[in-house]
């Protein structure tokens, strides 16, 4: 089993050693997925995802999953850059960058959804 380790400077935070699955769960939680959605995506039982979540919170010394995501960003276990949604597309634009392919595709889907929703409400 591969483990990812990181610690803060001066050793003020506990060392985090997360399994690949715990890291994947953390990424998905950071993306806003529920335990049920994660379980479906990883083909696992919800209770397994909950146990892994508890383990990753303990490894990071976090009080909650939101706190775990925050700590993981600080430990550079998670990438702060968002890609593939409307907000990330707009972030590229505000920085004067050409949006990446993933963000352009997400923006197209977002705009299509807006058009569909607008037509349905008429």
C-alpha positions as CSV (number, residue, x, y, z in Angstrom):
1,X,0.0,0.0,0.0
2,X,1.5,3.4,-1.0
3,X,1.4,6.1,1.6
4,X,1.8,9.8,1.2
5,X,3.6,11.7,3.9
6,X,3.9,15.3,4.6
7,X,4.5,17.5,7.7
8,X,4.5,21.2,8.4
9,X,7.6,23.2,9.0
10,X,9.0,23.1,12.5
11,X,6.9,19.9,13.1
12,X,3.9,21.8,14.6
13,X,1.4,19.5,13.0
14,X,1.2,15.7,13.1
15,X,2.8,13.8,10.3
16,X,0.1,12.7,7.8
17,X,0.5,9.3,6.2
18,X,-2.5,8.6,4.0
19,X,-3.2,5.6,1.8
20,X,-4.1,6.0,-1.8
21,X,-7.8,5.4,-1.1
22,X,-7.8,7.9,1.8
23,X,-6.2,10.5,-0.5
24,X,-8.8,9.8,-3.2
25,X,-11.6,10.2,-0.6
26,X,-10.0,13.5,0.5
27,X,-9.9,14.7,-3.1
28,X,-13.5,13.8,-3.6
29,X,-14.6,15.4,-0.3
30,X,-12.7,18.6,-1.4
31,X,-14.7,18.4,-4.6
32,X,-18.0,18.4,-2.7
33,X,-19.0,14.7,-2.9
34,X,-20.9,13.0,-0.2
35,X,-20.0,9.6,1.4
36,X,-22.7,8.0,-0.8
37,X,-21.4,9.5,-4.0
38,X,-17.8,8.5,-3.1
39,X,-18.8,4.9,-2.3
40,X,-20.6,4.6,-5.6
41,X,-17.6,6.0,-7.5
42,X,-15.1,3.8,-5.8
43,X,-17.3,0.7,-5.7
44,X,-17.1,0.5,-1.9
45,X,-19.6,0.3,0.9
46,X,-20.6,3.6,2.5
47,X,-19.4,2.3,5.9
48,X,-16.0,1.6,4.4
49,X,-15.8,5.2,3.1
50,X,-16.8,6.5,6.6
51,X,-14.1,4.4,8.3
52,X,-11.5,5.6,5.8
53,X,-12.7,9.2,6.4
54,X,-12.3,8.7,10.2
55,X,-8.8,7.3,9.6
56,X,-7.7,10.2,7.4
57,X,-9.1,12.7,9.9
58,X,-7.1,11.0,12.7
59,X,-3.9,11.0,10.5
60,X,-4.3,14.7,9.8
61,X,-5.3,15.6,13.4
62,X,-8.5,17.1,12.0
63,X,-11.8,17.7,13.8
64,X,-14.0,17.3,10.7
65,X,-13.7,16.5,7.0
66,X,-13.7,20.2,6.2
67,X,-10.9,20.7,8.6
68,X,-9.1,17.7,7.0
69,X,-9.4,19.3,3.6
70,X,-8.0,22.6,5.0
71,X,-5.1,20.8,6.6
72,X,-4.4,18.8,3.5
73,X,-4.1,22.0,1.5
74,X,-1.6,23.3,4.0
75,X,0.4,20.1,3.8
76,X,0.3,20.2,0.0
77,X,-1.5,16.9,-0.2
78,X,-4.2,18.5,-2.3
79,X,-3.8,20.9,-5.2
80,X,-5.5,24.3,-4.5
81,X,-6.2,24.8,-8.2
82,X,-9.8,23.9,-9.2
83,X,-10.5,22.8,-12.7
84,X,-13.5,21.6,-14.5
85,X,-16.3,23.9,-13.3
86,X,-17.8,27.3,-13.9
87,X,-15.8,29.0,-11.1
88,X,-12.5,27.7,-12.3
89,X,-13.3,28.8,-15.8
90,X,-14.0,32.3,-14.5
91,X,-10.8,32.2,-12.4
92,X,-8.7,31.6,-15.5
93,X,-10.4,34.5,-17.2
94,X,-9.9,36.9,-14.2
95,X,-6.1,36.0,-14.2
96,X,-6.0,36.8,-17.9
97,X,-5.2,33.2,-18.9
98,X,-6.7,31.1,-21.6
99,X,-8.9,28.5,-19.8
100,X,-7.7,24.9,-19.9
101,X,-9.6,22.3,-21.9
102,X,-11.2,20.8,-18.8
103,X,-12.5,24.2,-17.7
104,X,-13.7,25.1,-21.2
105,X,-15.7,21.8,-21.4
106,X,-17.2,22.5,-18.0
107,X,-18.2,26.0,-19.0
108,X,-19.9,24.7,-22.1
109,X,-21.8,22.2,-20.0
110,X,-22.7,24.9,-17.5
111,X,-24.0,27.2,-20.2
112,X,-26.0,24.4,-21.8
113,X,-27.6,23.6,-18.5
114,X,-28.5,27.2,-18.0
115,X,-30.2,27.3,-21.5
116,X,-32.1,24.1,-20.7
117,X,-33.2,25.3,-17.3
118,X,-34.3,28.6,-18.7
119,X,-36.4,26.9,-21.4
120,X,-38.0,24.6,-18.9
121,X,-39.1,27.5,-16.6
122,X,-40.8,29.4,-19.5
